Amino acid sequence: MRRSLARQPMTTPAPVDTHPRAAPPTTARRPPRRLRQHAADRAALPAFHSLVWPVWLIAGLVAVTHNPLLNLLVIAQATLVALVCHNDGPIGRSFGLFVWLGLAVLLLRALLAAVPIGGLSYGATPLLRLPSIALPIWLGGLQLGGTVTLEMILQGAVGGLRLWALLLVFGAFNAAADHYRLLRRVPGWLLHAGLATTIALTFVPHLIAQAQAIRDAQRVRGHRFRSWRDTIPLLTPLLAGSLERSIQLAEAMDSRGYGRVTGQRPGLAAQLLLIAGFSLLSSGLYAVFTDAPPGWPLMLGGGLLTLLALRRFGGRQARSRYLRERWRARDTLTVLACLVLIGGMVGLRLSNTGGLFYSALPRATWPPFDPPAGALLLLLGMPALTRLYQAEKDHGRHLQPTPLAGRDQ
């Protein structure tokens, strides 16, 4: 008995937990991977519907006037929209290129307007006198030089500021819009033209981003850019990268079935309809330019026939769609603001009110400013305001405390 008891291993009793344990938290079952990927793609959708930005672009173009004060307000609104609503990519960061390009256009426009042509100068405030230079015959034989006035410089600056405002409106649209989703909104008979436009819009931003990456890599290797001769190590990889990107784009288009058609090929009637439409359209344009009576009817009829033929040709393009965009309240608010802006500016132009036109002749004066016109132009910044409001709302939602599951109260 003693020997059997000695052979038994001694066990220590388990400690008794006198503290009540919390119930284990209930974990929900994770959704399938396909649904999680779909939710991630849905969350990655842009902040605005793709159709909002063409409406905003039209409103921005209508908002540009001949008044420099109103154009400065348009520039401020376009800059605000570009800074708040830009995309996270090379295209979205290309707004600075439009800023510097517009500034160069402004200075060049003012400089060219300040040079008298043929000895003729206008304005009541002379500043200086330039020496006369006669151009050769093959350049027109004009005579440059004469008295430079303040009004000439201001007139050129007003025109350059108008061009700058147009460039910044296009730059903000280019930075905020999703070109690929806009391409999907293009009708099938305009797919090729829309694709060419999209590639052309994205070429320069991608080229600038690639040049920046190559320059940073060369600087890491110890290369310093001091003159134009030092750019040769930059041009060679830039050209090679451009060719490689073109090949990758062609392979991607081919792998995605670009150019694949469905259905039967359009018959002879569609081809004859296209030829007749182009013929009537060209005849109408020629008649309009020569002030012939049937010009406009021919041009309209030819345009309708051409659109009908192109629609029949484009109906064979296969289109697919992965995610459908949602039209939300901020899209409606932005479109309504743009429509109000377009209607108000058209009304001011037709009624010749609002101080939309300014001229520095015959004497330079301060341009007029109409408060209703300025209030209308403030509607151009509605996308930025709605985006900031939505970001603040989402930020406050994330900061709210969440109760811990399974914790005893």
Secondary structure, 3 states (H helix, E strand, C coil): CHHHHHHCCCCCCCCCCCCCCCCCCCCCCCCCHHHHHHHHHHHCCCCCCCCHHHHHHHHHHHHCCCCHHHHHHHHHHHHHHHHHHCCCCCCCCCHHHHHHHHHHHHHHHHHHHHCCECCECCCCCEEEEEEEEECCHHHCCCEEEEEEEHHHHHHHHHHHHHHHHHHHHHHHHHHHCCHHHHHHHCCHHHHHHHHHHHHHHHHHHHHHHHHHHHHHHHHHCCCCCCCHHHHHHHHHHHHHHHHHHHHHHHHHHHHCCCCCECCCCCCHHHHHHHHHHHHHHHHHHHHHHCCCCCHHHHHHHHHHHHHHHHHHHHCCECCCCCCCCCCCHHHHHHHHHHHHHHHHHHHHHHHCCCCCCCCCCCCCCCCCCCHHHHHHHHHHHHHHHHHHHHHHHHHHHHCCCCCCCCCCC
